Amino acid sequence: MQPDNTDRPRSVIILYGTETGTSQDFAEEVSRCLQRLRFDTEVVGLDDVVYGDLHSYMLTVFVVATTGQGDFPDNARKFWTSLLRKKLSSTTLAGIQYALVGLGDSSYPKFNFAARKLEKRLGQLGAIPLIESCEADEQGDEGTDGAVLAWLEHFRQSILTTFPLPEGQTPIANDVPLPSKWRLDRDNASTDNGLPNGSDLHIPAHSSTSPPQSLESTLIKNERVTPPDHFQDVRFMVLKTPQTVNYAPGDAIAILPQNMPKDVTFLIERMNWQDVADIPVRFVSTSTSSTSASTHFATNPIYQHGGVTLRTLLTEHLDINAIPRRSFFAAIANYTTDSMHKERLIEFTDPQYLDEYYDYATRPRRSILEILQEFDSVQLPWEEVTNIFPAMRPRQFSIASGGKLKHLDDGSTVFELLIAIVKYRTVIKRIREGVCTRYLAQLPVGTKLQVSLKTEGRFSSKAASSHMAGNRHLLIGAGTGIAPLRALIHEKEALRSSPVAGKTALIFGCRSAKADYFFHDEWASFQSKSEHGEAAGLEVVTAFSRDQREKVYIQDRIRERSGLIWEYLRENHATIIVCGSSGQMPKAVRQALVDALIEQAQKRRSEGSLTHHTESIAASDDETENPIESHEDAEKYLARLEKEGRYKQETW
């Protein structure tokens, strides 16, 4: 039965849960689609509303990413927890009609898990889906865009059928600009900062962009740990905060970068904004919405800083070097007088030409600044910059310190990071640099930074942490993926009560033993101490892909050491943790684990040393290990480990 919407205004609330901003981008795209169908819309983070607010709208749209081990993003957890209250009934959300878009990465075991959990709970509480939900996959041929765009067209048709346009009205044409909800204006209440136009402001790092629950830290080390002739600059960075902060293996530090002054100056000069660049500006709301969530939009931190300058916004708040989404092309197409430029920009927004958008922007990693150079007829009004440029997002880095490395004698806390500086050449032969890592690489020791602690990727719950030292772990990492694994190794060593407790096997892959075998001195020390009973057991298996003629990867070592895999998983109930680049690596590792399990099962059966009975004895008192006789059996076994929290993956 369809909800009765006759007493509700023609309004839709679009709620997003995001870590990187992608979900918010898609939420804004849904909003634009609905605005063209004559709806009032509000785009709001999930934690900025309560579930009771949803009754005020004709429709609620959820756009939710999955992060960590199948978790909700930071800005969605409070809302999700509120839906789990026992006092809620099957009629709590009765009358609520919704649509749902899930964004995920199929290289993770718990693909789109957050969206699936949300959909199940919405149904339990009485909400009704408008259409079938979308599950977009970052690993798909067209990324998340392909799936979302196909869904969006289906969504649009369902909207027109379910909520017909008011009599006498037609959809707003795609070439008609939609009104902005916010704009910049001169802040007449503020005084001139006294700087000549074009002068760089001295802005303490992140002084006006401190994230919620931020920690003030000092950079005490910024050291390159790869040789000068190595293809990649990898930094060992150490941050210190005077506070005593407890964190766990798998936790991360979020850092909000800044744009380089030369890039900001280039944009200001390119757009002829010199006269307004260094005078105070303020945000003015142009929204006429009367719906209950309209006030929530102002909770976005970018709108909370009065008296800032345009230069400050471009330096600290707006990602002017981002790879633009299609909506950026739609926005700037309104500000060119060149008909050929306008036509080309609009083509990039058309789902029919998605491949052209990818070929021009995504695959060659063209930045916003480069696009504004190439489309030199575009002249943007400074009043609209926050509606055109994406917001700067914090970047997360896994913490590499654990155990005794976490705190100093005075109680202060240390965060050790292993960061690969992103710099590469694209298919169009241009050098690309990561916004955050480029920023971090040039920071001198002593720089003050505001950072925040992220816990969604941690490897064990609070309840399980006390048993960490006694559990076995099979750690599999490549490159800088060693960082969180190092944290776990040190944490286990600090918690251990005997040398034999909780042995650890580390299978690590990199290019060369002499170039990027990170922390190798520590592993040698641990192994030496464990041989003399001074440390818990650590076995290290390495795969150096470029140190011999034939390349050797992690998955090759897993197959070679199938006996080790069997010993840890089937005989000692170890936890597997896989860390490193997303994409093919985790898939190759999983397949290698399957192959190793099958090989050992067959070998032991042929030797007469493995029966269902012996596997049952090896299992714990409350479970029975099913025999592995096929690829399907091995996959089911790994799936069970995932469900039990014994197969974890942290990739990026």
N, C-alpha and C positions, 0 to 999 in steps of 0.2 A: 504494500500500500504506500502510495506517495504521500509525503508530508503536506499539510495544508499551509501554503505560504501566502495566503491572501492578506494576512494582517502584517506581513513583514515588508519593510522597504526593499526596493530592488538593489540589494547590496550583497556583496560577497566578501568574506574574509579569507585571505590566503596566508596560511601559517607555514613557516619553514623551520627546519632544523639543519644547521650547517656548521662545518668546521672551516672550510676553505672558501665559502661564499658561493659555490656553484648552486646549491639549493636556493639561495636567495635570488640568484640571477634567474633561475627558472620560475620562481614565484613571481618575480616582476614580469616575466614574459606572459604568464597566465593572467596576471592583472591587466596587462595591455590588451590581451585578447578580449577580456570581459568588458573593459572600458569601451571598446569599439562596439560592443553589443549593448551599450547604454546602462551598464551597471556602475554603481559606486563601489569602489574596492578599497580594501586596506591590506597592506602587506606587512606582516608582523611576525617577529620571532616567537616560537612556541611558548617560551617561558614568560613572555610578556602578556599573556592572557590566562584566564582561568576557564575551565570547560563550560561554566555557566554562561560566558559571553557568547557562545556559539548560537544560542537560541535567538539572538537578535538578527540573524542573517538568513537569507534565503538558502545560502549554500556555504559550506566550508571546504576549502581546498587545502590539503596537506602536501607539502613537498619536503621529504625527509631523507637525509643521507644516513648511511650506516658507517660507523667508525669503530676503531678498536676491535674487540672480540665480539662483534655483533651488537655494539652498543649504540645508544642515541648520542647525538652530538651534545656538546656542553649546553647549548642554548635551548635544548629540548628536554632535558632530564627532569626538571621540576614539573613540567606539564605531564610528562609520562608517569612520573611517580604519583601525581594527583589522580590519575585515572585508575591506579591500582588499589585505591582505598577500599576496604572491605564493606564500608557502608553503602557503596554505590550499588544500584540495582539494574535490572535489565531494561528499565525505563528511564534511566538517568539522562540519556541522550536521545530519547524518543522524540521524533519530529525533526531531528538533525539530518540533513542530507549532505553527503560529502563526496569528494573525489580525492584520489590519493596517487601521488607520484613518489616512487622510491628510487633513490640513486645509490648504486652499489658498484662493487668491483668483484667480478667472478673469480679473480685469483685468490680471494679470501674464502675460507670455508663457509662462513656464515653470510653468504651473499644476500644483500637487502634484508637482513634479519630485522632491523629496526622497523622498517615499513611493514613487514609481515606481522610483527608483534602488534603494531599499532592497529592494523586492519582487523586483526582478530579481536582485540579489546574493544574497538569501536562497535563491532557487531554484537559483542556481549552486552554492551551498554545501550543497545537499541538504535544506534545510528544506521542509516540506510545509504548504501553506495549509489551514486548517480550512474556511473559506468564502471566497467572493469578497470582495476588499478593498473598503473604502468610500473614495470620494473626495468629501469634503464641500467645498462652495463657499461662501465668505463672501458672495458676491454673489447667491446663490440666494434665492428668494422667502422661505424660512424660515431663511435663514442656514445656518450649519453644523449647527445643531440638527436641522433637518428630516431631512437625510441621515443623520446619526449615529443618531438615534432609530429610523429605519426599519431601519437596519443592525443596531442593537442587538437588536431583536426577532427578526430572522433569526438573529443570533448566539446568542441565548438558546435558541432551538429546536434549533439545531445542537449546542449544549452538552448539552442534555438527551438528545439522540439518541446522541451520541458518548461522553459521560461520564455514564451514568445515575446517579441518586441512589443512595446506599447503601441497602441493604434496610431498610425500616422508617422511612426518613426522607422528609420532604416539604420543599418550598421554604419558606423563612422568609417569612411574609406581609409585604406592603409596609407595613402599618401597625405593624409591630413594629420598634422602633429597633434599629439595629445597634450593637454595642459599639465604643467608641472605642479607638484604638490608643495615643493619648497623652492626658494630661489635666494640668491645672495643680494644684499643691499649694503650700501655704505652705512657704517655704524656712526651716526652723527653724535651719539652720546659719548663716544670715546675720543680721546685727544690724539693728535698726530704723534706717531712714534718718533718723529724727529730725524728719521733716516731719509736720505735722498732716494728717489725712485731708483730701483734696480740694486740697491745695496742689500747684501745678504744679512739677514737677521741672525744674531747668535741665539740659537735655540738649544737649550739643554736637551740631551737625548731623551725623547719620549716624554718630555715634561708635561705636555698637554694631552697625551694619548695613553695615559696609564690604564691598562685593562683592569676589569674588576678583580679584586683580591690579588693585586700585583705586589711584587716584592722589589724593593730597591736593591740593586746589586752592583758590584764593581768588577770590571774585567781585570783579572790579575795575571792572565797568561793568554797569549795569542801567538801560537808557535806552529810553523809549518812542519809536518812530520813525514812528508814525502820528499824525495830528492828533487833538486831544482830541475833535472832533466826528465822527471816523470810527467806523464801526460796530464796528471790531475794534482792540483794544489789541495791537500787535505790539512785542516787545521785542528790542533788540540787546543781547545779554549777552556778557560776556567773562570767561572763567575763565583763571587763570594757575597753573601748577604749577612748582615750582623744578627739576623734573627735565627733562632733554632727551628729549623723546618724539617719535619720527617717526611721522607719520600721512599718509594719502593721501586724495585727493578721493573722496568717497563714504563715508568713515568717519563714525562717529557717536559721540556721548558719551551714556552711560547715567547717569541721575541717579535716585536713589531718594528720593521725596518723603516728607514727613511730613504727618500730619493736623493740622488746626488745633486748638489747645488747647480752644477753645470747643466743638468737635464732640466731642472726647474727654470733656470734662466733662459734656456733655449725656448721652452714652451711659452714663457711670458713674452719674449721678443717675437716669436713666430706669430702670436695672436695679437700683438700690439697692446698688451696689458700693462705696459710699464707705468702708466699714470695711476693705476689703481693697485699695483702689486703689493705695496707696502703700507697701505692705509687700513685701519680696522674695518672689518665687515661683520655683518650679522645675518642670521637666517630669518627669513620671513615665510610664514606659512601661507599658501594660496589655496589650501584645501577647504572645500565647502561641506565636507562630509559631516553628518551629524551622528554617525554611528559610534558605538561605545569604544571601539578600538582606535579611534582617530587620534586620541591623545598618546597612544602607545608609540606612534611613529617617532615622536620626539625623544624616545629613550635611546635611539641610536646615538652613540657617543659623539659622532661628528657634528651633531646639532646642538651640543651642550656647551660649546666653547664660544662664549661671546668675546668680542674684541680681538679675535684673531685676524690675521691678514690673509690675503689671497695666497701669498707666497708660503705662509705657514701651512695652509690647507694643501697646497700642491706638494709640499715637502713631506709632511707627516701623515696626512689623511687620505690622499688620493693616489691610486696606483697608476701613474701615467706611463709606466713601462710594461703594463700588463699586456698579455695576448688578448685582444678584444673579443668579446662575444658578439653575436650577430646584432644584438640590440644597439651596440655602439655605432655600427654603420647606419642603422636606421636613424639614430639621433643626429649624427653629423651631416646626414644627407639633407637635413632641413636648413643647413647653414652654408650652402654653396650656390653660387650663381652660374656655375659651369654645368650645362645640361648633360654633357658626357660624363662628368664626374658624378653627378647626381644619379644618373641611370646606373652606373657601375656600382655605386654604393648601395643602392636599393636592391640590386641583383644579389649581393652578398647576404641580404636578409631573407631572401625567398627560399623556402624549404626545397623548392624544385632545383635550386642551384647550390645545394649543400656542399657538394664536392668542390665547387669553385671557391666557396668560403674556406674550406679546409686547405685547398691548394694555395690560396693566397695568404691566409692568416695563421692557421693552426700548424700545418706541417712545417713551414719555414720559420715558425715562431716570430712572426712580425709583431713588433710592439706598437702600441698606440702612437708613440712619438714618431716612429718611422712612417706609419700610415699618414699622419698629418703632414709629414714632409712630402710624401708622394702625391697626396691630394691637396696641393697647395692652394687651391681656390677656397678651401674651407676656412671660414672665419667664425670662431665660436664666441658667443657672448659670455663674459666672465660671470655674469649673474647665474648661469646655468651649469657651472662646472660640476657641482655635486650631483646633478642629474645626468651628466654625460660620462664622467670618468668613474670607474669602479672604486669602491673604498679599499684602502690598504688593509690587508689582512695579516694577522700574526702568522709567523711560520713556526712550526714545531720541530724540535730536535730532541731525540732520545738522550736521556741522561746516561753517561757512561760510568758514573761513580756509584759505589755501593759499599755497605759495611763500614769499615773504619775510615774510608775515604770521604765520607759524607760530612763529617763535622771536625772542626779544629778544637784545640784545647780550650779556647775561650768561649765555646758554645756556638760560634758562627757556623754557617752552613756553606758548603762548597758544592757547586754543580760543575762537573767535568763533561765536556762535550767533544765529540769527534765529528767535524763538519767538512764535507766535501764542497769546495768552492765551485759553484756551477759556472762553467765556461766551456763553450763548445762552438763548433762551426756548423751552420745549418746547410740545407740542400741548396740554398742560394748563396752559399760561400760567405755568409756574414757571421761575425763572432757574436755569440749570445752570452749574456751573463745573468745569473740569478739576482733578482733585486735584493733579497735579504743577504745571501752569502757574499755578494760584492760589498754590501754595506758593512758586514761584520769583518771581512778580511782587512779593511783599511782602518779599523778602530784601534787606537793606541791603548796600551795598558793604562789603567786608571780611569777609563771611560765609565760613566754611570749609566746603567740601563735599568729600565723597568721591565720585569719579566713576570710571567705567571706560570704556575705549576699545573700540568695536565696529568690526570690520573687514569684516563679511560683506557690506556693501553697496558696497564700494569699486568704482570704475569700471574699474580695470585691475589685472592681476596684477603681481607684483613684477618679473617678466621684461619685461612690456610697458611699465612705467613709464618706462624709459629712452628709449622712442620716443615718449612722449606729446607732446613739444613739436613733433615733426615731423609728427604726424598731424592731419588735419582733424577737427573736431567740429561736429556739428549739435546744439545744446543747446536743449531745449524745456522751459520751466518756467512754472508758474503760482503766484502768491502767494509764500508762504514756501518753495516749491519751488525758488526761486532760490538758496537757501543752498548746497547742494552744488555747484551749477553755478558759483557765484562761486569756490568753492574750486578748481575745475578751471581756470577762467580764470586765476587768479593763479598756480597751479602751472605752467601752460604758459608763462606769461610769464617765470617765474623760470628755467625750463629751456631756453628758446629759445636758439639759436645764431645766428639770422639773422632779420631782420624779416619775411621772406616764409614762414618755416617754420610749418606747421600752422595755417592760418587757422581762425577760429572764427565760426560764425553762432549768435546767440542769439535765439530767438523767445520773448518773455516776455509773459505776460498777467496783468493785474490789473484792479482796478475803475477806478482813476483815476490820471492822471499826477501829480496833486498830493497824493494820499493814500497810495498803497501801491506806488509805482514804486521799489522798494528798490534802493539802490546806484546810482541813475541818474547821480550825479556821477562815479562810477568809470568807468561805461561811456563817458561823454562824454570823459573823460580818455584812456581807452584808444584811442578812435576818433581823437582828435586826435593822439596820439602815433604811431599807426600811419600816419596820413597823411604824417607827416614822417619815417617810417622808424625811429622810436624804439621801436616796440613791434610785436608780431605783429598781424596783421590781425584785427579784431573787427568784425563787422557785427551790428547790433542791430535787430530787427524787433519792434515793440510792438503789443499788442492791449489797448486800454483799454475795458472793456465798458460803462462808465457815463458816458463823456465825450461821448457823442452820443446822438441819439434812438434809433438802431438799435444794438442791442448787437453788439459785435464780440469774437469769441473767438479763441483761439490757432488752432483748426482753420480758421477763416476766413482767417487770414494764411498758413497753410501752403498752402492752395489758391491764394491770390492769388500767392504766391511759388513757384509750381511750378518755375519755371526755376532758382531757387536750390536747391531740393530736389534736382533732377536733377543740377545741377553738383556738389553736395557728395557725393551718394551714388553716382551712376553714373559720373561722370567722375573723382572724386578719392577714392573709397572711404572716405568719412568714417564716423565712429562716431556713432550717434544716442543721446542720453541724454535720457530723459523724466522729469521730477520734478514732484511736486505731489500733490494729493489723489487717492486711489484712487477707483474707481467709474467714472463716465462719462467723465471727462477723458482718461485714457489710451486708452480705446476710441475716443473721438472723434478723438484725435490720430492713432491708427493708421489709421482710415478716411480721414482727410484726406491722410495720406501716400500711401495707395493711390491716391486720386483724383488727387493731384498727379503721381504717376509715370505713371499712365495718360494724363493730359492731355498731358504732355510727350512721351511716346512717340508718341502719335497726331500731335501737332503736328510733330514732327521727321520722322516718316514722310511726312506730307503735303508737307513742304518738301523732301523728298528728301535730308535730311541725316542720316538714321539708317537703317542697315542692320545686319544681324547682324554683318557684317564690321567696321563701325566700332565697334560695342559691344565686339567682341572685342579690338580694338586698345586701347580704353580700359581694359580689364581688366588685371590684373597678369599677370606671366608665367606663373603657375601656375594660373590660373583663367580661365574664359570666362564673360562676362556673357550669360545667356540673354535674348533679346528679351522685352519686356513688351508683350503684345498684348491682355491681358484682366485682369479683376479677379483671377482665379485666379493669373495670372502674377505680378502685383504682390504678392499675399499670399505666394506661394512665395518671392519675392525677400526680403521682410522676414523670413520664417521662416529663410531662410538666413543673414541678417545676425544673427539671434538666436543661431543655432548657432555662428557664428563669433565671438560676443562683440562684435558691432558694433551691436547694438540692445539697449540697457540701460534698465531702468525702475526707479525708486526712488520709490514712492508710499506714502502712509500715510493 
